[in-house]
Amino acid sequence: MNIRTELCKEQSTSQRLRIVDFILENNAEFAQLMTIFLSENLRLQQRSAWIVGRICIKNPELLKPFYRPILNRLQLPETSDTFKRNVVRVWQEVDLPEQFFGEIYDLCLRFLSGKEAIAIKAFSMTVCYNISQNFPELKPELLAALEDVLMKDGQNSKGILSRGNKTLKMLKKDLNMLYFTTK
């Protein structure tokens, strides 16, 4: 299957699922899809984004060789919200490689504190929280960042408020447990 050709055909759920199934059965073809996803062609990048996300959640191992190119792409100011949203959505669902914890945490914290789209901010909260489970010393920093985001009264969507409050509650519980277990 030529994935580029298939992505240029009609866009339907059945077509996207056909590509997902093909790649899950032929893992070597994932590189072809990632070349498209990492490309400058915004239309094809957008068409491949959902497929990449679905595949990576079902088989996170396929993503491992692509963390560096993805992180490089995310550093570029012209990176589309579609790309960011789909990558961060996957990151909140999978076990991230330890060697990228710091870079991913910093990037998601920047997304959280910046002027990103609602979904990117919400997914970034979860990614940062998940990483902080491995590094409790990050929890106070994340707590402060979340409180700062949530204090922007009237500027937040219901999605940000809901995810932010849930994450804040979990962080406070973690910090209380951490405090009492060290005494």
N, C-alpha and C positions, 0 to 999 in steps of 0.2 A: 504494500500500500504506500502510495506517495502521500504523505501527511499534508504537505503544502497544498496539493491539488484538492484533497478532501476538505481542507479548511476553506478553500475558495468556493466550494459548492454550497448548496442551501444550508442555512443554519437552523438546525432543529435539534431537539433533545435526542432524538433517535440517532441522528448523524454523529453528535458528540459522543454519545455512549458507544457507538460502533468503534470510534477511534480509541476511546478508553479501553474497551475490551481487546482490541487489536494489540495495543501497546502492552497491556498487562499479560497477554499471551506471548508477545515478542519483545521482551525487555530491551533488546538491543536497539529497537526503534525509538526508544525514549530520547536518545541523543538527538535524533532528527527533530523531534518535537521541541526539545529545549533550545536548539539552534534557532528555531522560529520564535519561540517565546522570548529569547534574549536578543532578538534582532531589532533593528530600527523601524521595521514596518509595523506601525501602530495598529493597523487593521488586523493583520495576522496575529500580532501579539495579543490583542483583545480576544480574538477568536480561539486562541490556544490556551488562554489563561484558565478558564474553567476546567478544561481537560487536564492541564498540568496539575491543578489543585486536587481534582478527583483521583488522579493516578497516585500522587504523592501521599495522600491520606491512606490509600489502600496499600501502597508499597513504598514506605518512606526511604527504604534503602536506595531506590533509584535516584533520589535527590542528592545523595552524598557527594558525588563528584562535581556537583554544580553549585555548591555553597559559595565558593570564591567568586565565580562569575556573577552570581545573583547579588552578592554583597557589593561587588564593584558596580553593577548596574544601579543598585539602590543609592549609591553615593552621588549619582549624577542628578543635577537639578531638574533636568528635563524628563526624568522617569515618570511615566504615567501613573495615575492613581489606580488604574486597573492592575498594573504590574505589582505595585505596592500592596494593594488590598489582597490579591490572591496569594502572594508570597507570605504575608504576615498571617493570613487565615490558615495556611498550611502549618506555619511555625507554631501556632498555638495548639495544634493537634498532634504534633509528632515530638519524639525525643530528639532534641537538637544535638549535633556533635559538640562535645565539650570544648574543642579548640576554638569554636566560634562564639561561645557564650558571651564573652566580653563585648565583642563587636556587635553582636545581635542585640544585646541588652542596651548598649549605648544608642544604637540606631532606633530601636523601638521607644526608648525614653525620649529621644528627640522627636519622633513622630507624635508621641503622646503630648508633648509640651508645645508642639508647633501648630501650624494652621492646616493640618491634614484633614481629609474627609473623615466623617463620623466612624465608618467601619474600620478604617486604618487605625484610628485612635483606640477604638474599643478592642480590636485584636491585639494591639500593642500592649495594652494593659495586661492582658492575659499572658502574653509572651514574657513580659518583664516579671510578672508574678511567678510564672513557672521557673524562670531562671533563678529568681531569688530563693526558691526552695533549696537550691544547691549552694547558695551563698547568702546566708542570713544577714551578713553585714550590709547587703544591698537594700534590705527591707526598710530601714528608716528613710533612705533616699527616695525610694519608690513611694512610700507613704507621703512624704512631703510633696512630691510631684503630683500625686493623685489629689491631694487636698487642694493644691494650687489650681489644678484643672477644674475641680468641682466647685471651687469658690467663685468661678466666673459665672455668677448667677445670671440667668436669663440668656446666656450665650451658649448653653449646652443643650443638646438634644436629649430626648428621653432615653435614647439608647446609651449615650455617654453617661448620663446620670445613673441609670440602672446598673450598667457594667461597672462603673466607677465605684458606686456605693457597695456593691457586692465584693469587689476586689479589696476595697478599703476595710470592710468588715473582716475579711479573711486575714489581711495583713495585720490588723490590730490584734486579732486573736493569736496569730503567730508570734507577734512581738510580746504579748502578755505571757505566752507559754515560754518563750525564750528567756524573758526576764525572770520568771519564777523558777525555771530549771537551773539557772546560773547562780541563784542565791543559796 
